[in-house]
């Protein structure tokens, strides 16, 4: 059985390499079944009382090799259950298939279905930046917010922050326009002179006025120079 499995690997590889129609799933089933049966034979020689029927090993080997080649463990497990109609080998099948997929993914990240596309320079999984470009800001931001008046004294600012679960607050002027943003760090970090001005003039002296803005139609993947500078400044 092991000889047949190795021979099938060689012949199927030659068939696929030269473009001859040799099939894919048929060889996968055959190689997996023969490998599982050969493993059962080797186990029976050392642990005869702990080895089950050879057919069950062949079925688990078939599912494991199918999952490893396609990187689709659920497909392999469901196909095994639909073929046999038995759930007695569910646990060993799940463990074997998952282990096979982990090993196969470590050796080759692409499956047998996507390997040709990957070698041609085409990937079915777009980069994260492209995925973020497809999502607008409107689908991610919270429409409810807790504004702070620009003239609000420091005591009122602390009260609003203490009663809220938010960490950032927009500061609005008398006409309701955005003047800047205020964060918990912005209240605790300023020096004593800034705190004195805030007690006298209100939240306008504490807020950060250099805040990049986006519209609801802007994509989440878009990054302006001002956004990067602001983020770098906040990190420092």
ABEGO torsion letter per residue (X at the ends): XAAAAAAAAAAAAAAAAAGBBAEAAAAAAAAAAAAAAAAAAAAAAABAAABBBAAAAAAAAAAAAAAAAAGBAAAAAAAAAAAAGBAAAAAAAAAAAAAAAAAAAAABABBAAAAAAAAAGBBABBBAAAAAAABBAAAABBABBBBBBAABBAAAAAAAAAABABABBBBBBAAGBBAEBBBAAAAAABBAAAAAAAAAAEAAAABBABBBBBBAABBAABBBAAAAAAAAAAAX
